[in-house]
Every structure is written in structure tokens, then in C-alpha cells.
Amino acid sequence: MSVAAASKIGEYSYRQFNVQDQNEFHSISSLISNHLSEPYSIYVYWYFLNNWPQYSFVVMDESRLIGVVISKVEPHREVRSRGYIGMLVIDPEYRNKGLASGLVKLTIEKMQQDNVDEIMLETEVINQGALNLYESFGFLRAKRLYRYYLNTHDAFRLILPLSDKSHTRIAFLDPIADE
Ligand SMILES: CC(C)(COP(=O)(O)OP(=O)(O)OC[C@H]1O[C@@H](n2cnc3c(N)ncnc32)[C@H](O)[C@@H]1OP(=O)(O)O)[C@@H](O)C(=O)NCCC(=O)NCCS
């Protein structure tokens, strides 16, 4: 699946978030606030979408926005490039069609192209759907975070290693060079 061009799964098209389009931002924000258990401030999405639009993808049913994944990439402890998947939501009417897998696949491919060393995320320990989805891509459970969410649920921190740096001790890694 090429990241630059829009790609399709069945009748649904995927593409990078359009940072110029205010309506798209509002559709994303209502999808997230209606269907994610954790209440996020609008500034959180804006921070991700505005700074890293290249790591956010949407899936459309014609003009209706039916799914989104929002991510960022930053240095981790100055030695690794770490991707972080912040939010992933599919409209309930469109679940179980492989759409979330398509969005996660696009995200992983884009981060691989950009030489990201690992991808991290958190999900509720009771979110079996999300755990199955991410573990099918090779994400590993790295930590259990006690009462991590406002609803008091625990989280698993999941990590997908993409390069050897991800599983090399920090003491043996050189700092990332400034660009
Ligand atoms: C989790 C979520 C993103 C999955 O979206 P989806 O488009 O239905 O997922 P897909 O159809 O791509 O499913 C891919 C795989 O995920 C797993 N999966 C998805 N939903 C599942 C469920 N309800 N129960 C068990 N496994 C599930 C399966 O392994 C599935 O592969 P399979 O179809 O070969 O069995 C969607 O249910 C959602 O938006 N939930 C609310 C928000 C959320 O929990 N986001 C993740 C938080 S990090």
C-alpha cells in the first residue's frame, strides 16, 4: 500500500489527514469524542494533527469520515526514534471489515519509510479487540500501567520493534544526530 497515494480496501478509501480542511478536523473530533472511552481535550488532537499530519490517516465512505488513526514521532531518550499511536477509532457501523487494520498498516509503513525504530501505544487491558488487532501486527506487551485511565482501568503499553535499536540497551546507543 503506497502512503503517498490514496489507497482502497473494498469501497473505502484511505488517505492522509488533510490539515487544510476544518470540516475534516471536526469530523475526527466528533468520532473520537463519541467512541473513545478516554475523554480527550480538543487540544490533544490538534497538537498531534497540527504537528504530525503525515502520521494521521482517515478512511472514508464517500464523503463520510468513518475511521481515523492519529500518531506522532519523537526521539526517545535521545537515542531512538519512537512512533506513538495516540488514537484509533472506527465508526461502530463500519467495524469488523478490516478498516482499523488498514489504518494501522498505513501507519507502520509510513514510520518504517521514515526509519522509526519502534512504535508504542497504550490500550485498556479489557480492550480485547484492540489487543488482538495490535498483537496481530507483532506488538508486544511491555508494561502494565496501574489505573492509567480516568475510568480507573489499567492499560497495557505495547511496543512494535522496527529496528535493532529498539531492543538494544540505551547505554550502547549513540545519540540521534541533530538534523
Ligand atoms: C478496536 C477497533 C479500532 C477495531 O476496528 P475494526 O475496524 O473493527 O477492526 P478490524 O476489522 O480491522 O479488525 C482487525 C483485527 O482486530 C481484532 N478485533 C477487532 N475487533 C475485535 C473484537 N471486537 N473482538 C475481538 N477481536 C477484534 C481481530 O483480531 C481482527 O482480525 P480478524 O477480523 O481477522 O479476527 C474498533 O472496535 C474501535 O474503534 N473501538 C473503539 C475505540 C478503540 O477501542 N480504539 C483502540 C484503542 S487504542
The ligand as a MOL file (V3000), in Angstrom:
LIG
                    3D

  0  0  0     0  0            999 V3000
M  V30 BEGIN CTAB
M  V30 COUNTS 48 50 0 0 0
M  V30 BEGIN ATOM
M  V30 1 C -10.7290 -1.5560 18.1250 0
M  V30 2 C -11.2860 -1.0360 16.7940 0
M  V30 3 C -10.4100 0.1280 16.3420 0
M  V30 4 C -11.2360 -2.1700 15.7510 0
M  V30 5 O -11.6780 -1.6600 14.4940 0
M  V30 6 P -12.1670 -2.6310 13.3190 0
M  V30 7 O -12.1070 -1.8820 12.0330 0
M  V30 8 O -13.4510 -3.2410 13.6810 0
M  V30 9 O -11.0160 -3.7270 13.3320 0
M  V30 10 P -10.6360 -4.7170 12.1280 0
M  V30 11 O -11.8840 -5.1250 11.4110 0
M  V30 12 O -9.5480 -4.1110 11.3130 0
M  V30 13 O -10.0940 -5.9690 12.9220 0
M  V30 14 C -8.7620 -6.4110 12.8270 0
M  V30 15 C -8.4940 -7.4500 13.8970 0
M  V30 16 O -8.6830 -6.8800 15.1800 0
M  V30 17 C -9.2420 -7.8320 16.0780 0
M  V30 18 N -10.5400 -7.3380 16.5250 0
M  V30 19 C -11.1680 -6.2070 16.1310 0
M  V30 20 N -12.3330 -6.0460 16.8090 0
M  V30 21 C -12.4270 -7.1080 17.6470 0
M  V30 22 C -13.3770 -7.5160 18.6350 0
M  V30 23 N -14.4780 -6.7970 18.8770 0
M  V30 24 N -13.1380 -8.6410 19.3430 0
M  V30 25 C -12.0230 -9.3760 19.1120 0
M  V30 26 N -11.0760 -9.0530 18.1880 0
M  V30 27 C -11.2880 -7.9450 17.4700 0
M  V30 28 C -9.3260 -9.1150 15.3230 0
M  V30 29 O -8.1050 -9.8070 15.5320 0
M  V30 30 C -9.4260 -8.6320 13.8780 0
M  V30 31 O -8.9200 -9.5680 12.9630 0
M  V30 32 P -9.9200 -10.6820 12.3510 0
M  V30 33 O -11.0410 -9.9110 11.7290 0
M  V30 34 O -9.0290 -11.3800 11.3640 0
M  V30 35 O -10.3420 -11.5160 13.5020 0
M  V30 36 C -12.7700 -0.5690 16.9210 0
M  V30 37 O -13.5030 -1.5830 17.5550 0
M  V30 38 C -12.9490 0.7280 17.6960 0
M  V30 39 O -12.9470 1.8270 17.1190 0
M  V30 40 N -13.1340 0.6090 19.0300 0
M  V30 41 C -13.3160 1.7990 19.8980 0
M  V30 42 C -12.0470 2.5860 20.0270 0
M  V30 43 C -10.8800 1.7390 20.4970 0
M  V30 44 O -11.0120 0.8660 21.3380 0
M  V30 45 N -9.6860 2.0370 19.9170 0
M  V30 46 C -8.4570 1.3600 20.2400 0
M  V30 47 C -7.9170 1.9710 21.4670 0
M  V30 48 S -6.1820 2.0470 21.3980 0
M  V30 END ATOM
M  V30 BEGIN BOND
M  V30 1 1 1 2
M  V30 2 1 2 3
M  V30 3 1 2 4
M  V30 4 1 2 36
M  V30 5 1 4 5
M  V30 6 1 5 6
M  V30 7 2 6 7
M  V30 8 1 6 8
M  V30 9 1 6 9
M  V30 10 1 9 10
M  V30 11 2 10 11
M  V30 12 1 10 12
M  V30 13 1 10 13
M  V30 14 1 13 14
M  V30 15 1 14 15
M  V30 16 1 15 16
M  V30 17 1 15 30
M  V30 18 1 16 17
M  V30 19 1 17 18
M  V30 20 1 17 28
M  V30 21 1 18 19
M  V30 22 1 18 27
M  V30 23 2 19 20
M  V30 24 1 20 21
M  V30 25 1 21 22
M  V30 26 2 21 27
M  V30 27 1 22 23
M  V30 28 2 22 24
M  V30 29 1 24 25
M  V30 30 2 25 26
M  V30 31 1 26 27
M  V30 32 1 28 29
M  V30 33 1 28 30
M  V30 34 1 30 31
M  V30 35 1 31 32
M  V30 36 2 32 33
M  V30 37 1 32 34
M  V30 38 1 32 35
M  V30 39 1 36 37
M  V30 40 1 36 38
M  V30 41 2 38 39
M  V30 42 1 38 40
M  V30 43 1 40 41
M  V30 44 1 41 42
M  V30 45 1 42 43
M  V30 46 2 43 44
M  V30 47 1 43 45
M  V30 48 1 45 46
M  V30 49 1 46 47
M  V30 50 1 47 48
M  V30 END BOND
M  V30 END CTAB
M  END
